[in-house]
Amino acid sequence: MDAQETNIYHAILITSVVLGIIIVFFIISITRQQRKNLELHRLNILAEITALEKERSRIASDLHDELGPVLSAVKMKINSFELHDEEDRIQMEKTNVHIDDLLQRIRDISFDLMPNSLIRKGLIPALREFVDYLNNDSSISFVFTSETELQVNEQKAVNIYRIVQEIAHNTIKHSGASRLSINVKMVNKYLQMNINDDGVGFEYEKKASETMGFGLRGLVSRTEVIGGQMYLDSVPGKGTNYSFEIPI
């Protein structure tokens, strides 16, 4: 190899090394930017969910602490009247029934927005209470099992509760199931939650692309916000299984 060929070889080698460094730097820069974008997206979702939960909590508190007592006071005031006409007494009884129905509806809405037990007692008691509530108000059999009482911070507890709530409501509305099982356990500092039903199932890709897929995207968003992973297995005619792994 003469001097000219040696120079050409060195030039090609140097150029290749420089191009390689540029490409590696470019790939690293893109990777870092993608990570920043993902983290920014996660923080934006977290901010939206936090604002939503604060508003839900405020509305639930207003309903439970203000409107409920006012209606109860109105009912007591109405029942204090002495009525001698039979038709008037019948109307009072009907009014009491309407007020009782309204009070129950307020309690249901308040419970749906933010159950007090979630804040006062924690995640597991709140989930048990939610399942009991569903069993009293649905033809589907809901079963909840947990190996232990878990200490979960409020942010994660609220999001896990909302995940269960969303799946339960979707099951009632769309699955055609007769049974839904919820199991929660701890494995190596991870909360593992499995939820499965015996309903009609669905095609995930098709459902996710439809408007109704918003619920599925919400489940994924809430899971990502608390650093977890969601796995979904659904086959038409064979039910649906949701699996979650969340660091605690």
C-alpha positions in Angstrom: 0.0 0.0 0.0 1.6 3.2 -1.2 1.5 6.6 0.7 -1.5 7.9 -1.3 -3.6 4.7 -0.6 -2.6 4.9 3.0 -3.8 8.5 3.2 -7.1 7.6 1.5 -7.5 4.7 3.9 -6.9 6.9 7.0 -9.2 9.6 5.6 -12.0 6.9 5.1 -11.3 5.5 8.6 -11.5 9.0 10.2 -14.6 9.9 8.3 -16.3 6.6 9.4 -15.4 7.1 13.0 -16.7 10.7 12.9 -19.9 9.6 11.2 -20.3 6.8 13.7 -19.8 9.3 16.6 -22.4 11.6 15.0 -24.9 8.8 14.5 -24.4 7.5 18.1 -24.8 11.1 19.5 -27.9 11.5 17.3 -29.5 8.3 18.6 -28.7 9.2 22.2 -30.2 12.6 21.7 -33.4 11.2 20.2 -33.6 8.6 23.0 -33.2 11.3 25.7 -35.8 13.5 24.0 -38.2 10.6 23.8 -37.7 10.0 27.5 -38.3 13.6 28.3 -41.5 13.6 26.1 -42.7 10.5 27.9 -42.1 12.0 31.3 -43.7 15.2 30.3 -46.7 13.3 29.0 -46.9 11.3 32.2 -46.7 14.6 34.3 -49.5 16.2 32.2 -51.7 13.1 32.7 -50.9 13.1 36.4 -51.9 16.8 36.6 -55.1 16.2 34.8 -56.0 13.2 36.9 -55.1 15.1 40.1 -57.3 18.0 39.2 -60.1 15.7 38.3 -59.9 13.8 41.6 -59.8 17.1 43.6 -63.0 18.3 41.8 -64.7 15.0 42.4 -63.8 15.1 46.1 -65.1 18.7 46.4 -68.4 17.8 44.7 -68.8 14.7 46.8 -68.1 16.7 50.0 -70.7 19.4 48.9 -73.3 16.7 48.3 -72.6 14.8 51.5 -72.0 17.6 53.9 -74.4 20.3 52.5 -77.2 19.1 50.3 -77.9 15.9 52.2 -78.4 17.6 55.6 -80.5 20.3 54.0 -82.9 17.7 52.5 -83.0 15.8 55.8 -83.9 19.1 57.6 -86.7 19.8 55.0 -88.1 16.3 55.5 -88.1 16.8 59.3 -89.9 20.2 58.8 -92.5 18.7 56.6 -93.2 15.8 59.0 -93.7 18.3 61.8 -96.9 19.6 60.2 -100.1 18.3 61.7 -102.4 17.3 58.8 -106.0 16.3 59.4 -107.0 15.8 55.8 -106.4 12.3 54.5 -105.4 13.5 51.0 -102.9 15.9 52.6 -101.3 13.0 54.6 -101.1 10.9 51.4 -99.3 13.7 49.7 -96.9 14.1 52.6 -96.1 10.3 52.4 -95.4 10.6 48.7 -93.2 13.7 49.4 -91.3 11.7 52.0 -90.7 8.9 49.5 -89.4 11.4 46.9 -87.1 12.9 49.5 -85.8 9.5 50.6 -85.2 8.6 47.0 -83.3 11.8 46.4 -81.2 11.3 49.6 -80.3 7.8 48.4 -79.4 9.1 45.0 -77.2 11.8 46.6 -75.4 9.1 48.7 -74.9 7.0 45.6 -73.4 9.9 43.6 -71.2 10.9 46.5 -70.0 7.3 46.9 -69.3 7.0 43.2 -67.4 10.3 43.2 -65.2 9.7 46.3 -66.0 7.0 48.9 -65.1 8.2 52.4 -63.7 4.8 53.3 -60.9 5.2 50.7 -59.6 8.2 52.6 -60.4 7.1 56.1 -59.7 3.3 56.0 -57.5 2.7 52.9 -57.6 0.9 49.6 -58.6 -2.7 50.7 -61.6 -1.7 52.9 -62.7 0.7 50.2 -62.6 -2.1 47.6 -64.5 -4.4 49.8 -67.2 -1.8 50.4 -67.4 -1.1 46.7 -67.9 -4.8 45.9 -70.6 -5.0 48.6 -72.3 -2.0 47.1 -72.2 -3.6 43.6 -73.6 -6.9 44.8 -76.6 -5.1 46.3 -77.3 -3.2 43.1 -76.4 -5.6 40.2 -77.3 -9.0 38.8 -73.6 -9.8 38.4 -71.8 -11.6 41.2 -68.8 -9.7 42.3 -66.1 -11.4 44.3 -63.1 -9.7 46.0 -60.2 -11.4 47.7 -57.0 -10.0 49.2 -54.2 -11.8 51.0 -53.3 -8.9 53.2 -54.1 -5.4 54.2 -51.9 -3.1 52.1 -50.5 0.3 53.0 -50.8 2.3 49.8 -50.2 6.1 49.5 -53.3 8.1 48.7 -52.4 8.9 45.1 -51.9 5.3 44.1 -54.9 4.1 46.2 -57.2 6.5 44.4 -55.9 5.5 40.9 -56.2 1.8 41.7 -59.7 2.3 43.1 -60.7 4.1 39.9 -59.2 1.3 37.8 -61.4 -1.3 39.6 -64.4 1.1 39.4 -64.0 1.6 35.6 -63.6 -2.1 34.9 -66.6 -3.0 37.1 -68.8 -0.4 35.4 -67.7 -1.6 31.9 -68.4 -5.2 32.9 -71.9 -4.2 34.0 -72.6 -2.3 30.8 -71.0 -4.3 28.1 -69.7 -7.7 29.1 -72.8 -9.8 29.5 -71.0 -11.5 32.4 -72.5 -13.3 35.4 -69.4 -13.1 37.5 -66.4 -10.8 38.0 -63.5 -11.7 40.3 -61.0 -9.3 41.8 -57.9 -10.5 43.5 -55.2 -8.4 45.1 -51.9 -9.6 46.5 -48.3 -8.4 47.2 -45.4 -10.0 45.4 -41.9 -8.7 45.9 -43.0 -5.1 46.8 -45.4 -5.1 43.8 -49.2 -5.0 44.1 -50.5 -7.6 41.7 -54.2 -7.3 40.8 -56.1 -9.7 38.6 -59.6 -9.0 37.5 -61.5 -11.4 35.2 -65.0 -12.0 34.1 -66.9 -14.7 32.2 -68.5 -12.4 29.7 -68.6 -12.1 25.9 -65.0 -10.7 25.6 -63.9 -8.4 22.8 -61.1 -7.7 20.3 -58.8 -5.3 22.1 -57.3 -3.6 19.0 -60.7 -3.0 17.5 -62.2 -1.7 20.8 -59.2 0.5 21.5 -59.7 2.3 18.1 -63.3 3.0 18.7 -64.8 5.8 20.8 -65.6 3.3 23.6 -61.9 2.6 23.7 -61.6 5.8 25.7 -62.2 3.7 28.8 -59.4 1.4 28.0 -57.0 4.3 27.3 -58.0 5.7 30.7 -57.0 2.4 32.4 -53.7 2.5 30.6 -53.1 6.2 31.6 -53.9 5.6 35.2 -51.7 2.6 35.4 -48.8 4.4 33.8 -49.2 7.4 36.1 -48.5 5.2 39.1 -45.6 3.5 37.5 -47.4 0.2 36.8 -48.0 -2.2 34.0 -51.3 -3.4 32.6 -51.9 -6.6 30.7 -55.2 -7.4 29.0 -56.3 -10.8 27.6 -59.7 -10.9 26.0 -61.1 -13.4 23.5 -64.6 -13.0 22.0 -66.9 -15.5 23.8 -64.3 -16.4 26.5 -64.4 -13.4 28.8 -61.7 -10.8 29.7 -58.8 -10.9 32.1 -57.0 -7.7 33.3 -53.6 -8.0 35.1 -51.8 -5.2 36.8 -48.4 -4.9 38.4 -47.9 -1.8 40.4 -44.8 -0.9 42.6 -45.8 -0.1 46.2 
